[in-house]
């Protein structure tokens, strides 16, 4: 998947994650959240024996979404912020 695919998939995953976790964020935050979430989710899935983010598909979106949700949760743990 090229860099444009990562931006689009990351933006969508980050946007949905912020809605699920009731987090505020703009376009750039959503893209970064989704791309980093894709890396985190892909790494975890690969450690468990599956394939990580494999392209622009529903499976990769789900992996990136779960990673983005985990990232929001970890940041909240560290900073002590609560959901809005």
Rosetta silent file (secondary structure, phi, psi, omega in degrees, C-alpha in Angstrom):
SEQUENCE: XXXXXXXXXXXXXXXXXXXXXXXXXXXXXXXXXXXXXXXXXXXXXXXXXXXXXXXXXXXXXXXXXXXXXXXXXXXXXXXXXXXX
SCORE:     score description
SCORE:     0.000 S_00000001
   1 L     0.000  133.678 -178.767    0.000    0.000    0.000 S_00000001
   2 L   -80.084  177.006 -176.875    1.414    3.385   -0.952 S_00000001
   3 H   -64.432  -32.850  178.550    1.664    6.485    1.167 S_00000001
   4 H   -67.391  -38.678  176.278   -1.637    7.849   -0.143 S_00000001
   5 H   -63.115  -40.002  177.900   -3.405    4.642    0.908 S_00000001
   6 H   -63.184  -39.788 -179.735   -1.873    4.939    4.380 S_00000001
   7 H   -66.517  -45.477 -178.445   -3.138    8.531    4.662 S_00000001
   8 H   -67.454  -50.017  179.893   -6.678    7.672    3.531 S_00000001
   9 H   -62.226  -42.620  178.678   -6.945    4.466    5.590 S_00000001
  10 H   -63.957  -41.234  178.782   -5.322    6.189    8.582 S_00000001
  11 H   -62.812  -43.387  178.601   -7.645    9.180    8.326 S_00000001
  12 H   -65.816  -47.228 -179.172  -10.721    6.975    8.247 S_00000001
  13 H   -63.852  -41.901  178.620   -9.531    4.726   11.087 S_00000001
  14 H   -64.663  -40.080  179.385   -8.496    7.721   13.198 S_00000001
  15 H   -63.705  -46.497  179.937  -11.805    9.472   12.583 S_00000001
  16 H   -66.030  -39.781  179.219  -13.857    6.421   13.594 S_00000001
  17 H   -62.558  -40.500  178.734  -11.611    5.816   16.632 S_00000001
  18 H   -67.122  -31.621  176.771  -12.120    9.394   17.842 S_00000001
  19 H   -70.605  -42.718 -179.532  -15.884    8.965   17.495 S_00000001
  20 H   -65.272  -44.232 -175.767  -15.857    5.654   19.407 S_00000001
  21 L   -89.248    3.637  179.590  -13.582    6.958   22.159 S_00000001
  22 L    53.839   50.677  179.863  -15.287   10.407   22.266 S_00000001
  23 L  -110.325  142.479  177.136  -11.992   12.177   21.555 S_00000001
  24 L   -87.410  146.856  178.191  -11.707   15.515   19.825 S_00000001
  25 L  -175.344  153.292  177.033   -9.462   15.812   16.826 S_00000001
  26 L  -100.469 -170.350 -176.930   -8.974   17.423   13.484 S_00000001
  27 H   -60.368  -48.884 -178.127   -7.944   15.984   10.140 S_00000001
  28 H   -63.682  -42.617  178.763   -4.209   15.860   10.872 S_00000001
  29 H   -63.155  -41.006  179.161   -4.730   14.276   14.295 S_00000001
  30 H   -63.626  -42.905  179.592   -7.049   11.667   12.783 S_00000001
  31 H   -63.960  -48.379  179.732   -4.557   10.783   10.054 S_00000001
  32 H   -62.260  -42.825  178.818   -1.648   10.501   12.487 S_00000001
  33 H   -60.043  -44.713 -179.642   -3.758    8.540   14.945 S_00000001
  34 H   -69.444  -40.619  179.812   -4.862    6.108   12.254 S_00000001
  35 H   -67.729  -47.032  177.524   -1.415    5.628   10.704 S_00000001
  36 H   -65.061  -38.668  175.799    0.279    5.101   14.076 S_00000001
  37 H   -61.807  -37.391  176.287   -2.665    2.915   15.109 S_00000001
  38 H   -63.717  -40.428  177.490   -2.140    0.855   11.952 S_00000001
  39 H   -65.948  -44.002  178.962    1.488    0.339   12.868 S_00000001
  40 H   -65.351  -51.794 -179.437    0.596   -0.624   16.446 S_00000001
  41 H   -61.384  -41.794  178.365   -2.317   -2.860   15.446 S_00000001
  42 H   -63.045  -40.088  177.867   -0.316   -4.446   12.632 S_00000001
  43 H   -64.561  -43.803  179.641    2.560   -5.194   14.977 S_00000001
  44 H   -65.010  -44.390 -179.438    0.302   -6.772   17.576 S_00000001
  45 H   -63.968  -39.829  177.978   -1.560   -8.874   14.995 S_00000001
  46 H   -66.297  -36.649  177.063    1.732  -10.067   13.481 S_00000001
  47 H   -65.244  -28.815  179.145    3.029  -11.031   16.940 S_00000001
  48 L   -86.414    1.707  175.903   -0.136  -13.113   17.377 S_00000001
  49 L   100.148    0.379  179.803    0.539  -14.917   14.093 S_00000001
  50 L   -95.936 -173.394  174.905   -1.751  -13.028   11.726 S_00000001
  51 L  -101.950  141.665 -178.189   -0.991  -10.598    8.954 S_00000001
  52 L   -76.257 -142.788  178.638   -0.891   -6.904    9.762 S_00000001
  53 L   -70.599  116.080 -170.685   -2.109   -4.105    7.544 S_00000001
  54 L  -109.950   -3.689 -178.733   -2.068   -5.748    4.123 S_00000001
  55 L   156.809 -168.502 -179.143   -3.610   -3.150    1.836 S_00000001
  56 L   -89.236   84.586 -178.755   -6.654   -0.968    1.403 S_00000001
  57 L  -147.767  174.518 -176.302   -9.316   -3.397    2.638 S_00000001
  58 H   -64.367  -38.621  179.279  -11.744   -3.949    5.506 S_00000001
  59 H   -60.963  -47.859  179.723   -9.335   -6.184    7.434 S_00000001
  60 H   -63.619  -37.857  176.706   -6.589   -3.531    7.367 S_00000001
  61 H   -61.521  -43.731 -179.736   -9.111   -0.883    8.400 S_00000001
  62 H   -64.083  -41.080  178.518  -10.154   -3.006   11.398 S_00000001
  63 H   -63.456  -45.986  179.146   -6.510   -3.544   12.419 S_00000001
  64 H   -65.102  -38.944  178.845   -5.778    0.193   12.134 S_00000001
  65 H   -63.439  -46.705  178.918   -8.982    1.058   14.011 S_00000001
  66 H   -63.801  -39.010  176.437   -8.151   -1.276   16.907 S_00000001
  67 H   -64.686  -39.968  178.981   -4.617    0.110   17.026 S_00000001
  68 H   -66.810  -39.782  176.964   -5.916    3.691   17.052 S_00000001
  69 H   -63.731  -43.000  177.922   -8.356    2.892   19.863 S_00000001
  70 H   -62.392  -39.856  179.345   -5.522    1.287   21.834 S_00000001
  71 H   -63.801  -44.354  177.228   -3.351    4.355   21.225 S_00000001
  72 H   -60.574  -43.231 -179.294   -6.050    6.719   22.530 S_00000001
  73 H   -62.489  -43.692  179.655   -6.507    4.482   25.580 S_00000001
  74 H   -64.684  -43.715  179.401   -2.743    4.404   26.294 S_00000001
  75 H   -63.015  -39.488  177.812   -2.417    8.184   25.936 S_00000001
  76 H   -64.729  -38.126  177.577   -5.343    8.658   28.322 S_00000001
  77 H   -62.497  -43.764 -176.677   -3.694    6.337   30.843 S_00000001
  78 H   -70.334  -44.363 -175.462   -0.442    8.277   30.682 S_00000001
  79 H   -86.896  -17.346 -179.039   -1.966   11.770   30.747 S_00000001
  80 L    79.411   12.104  179.131   -4.850   11.043   33.089 S_00000001
  81 L   -74.898  152.773  176.733   -7.406   12.580   30.706 S_00000001
  82 L  -109.448  161.271  176.447  -10.991   11.402   30.740 S_00000001
  83 L   -66.730  150.346 -179.423  -13.412   10.970   27.831 S_00000001
  84 L   -93.227    0.000    0.000  -15.518   14.023   27.009 S_00000001
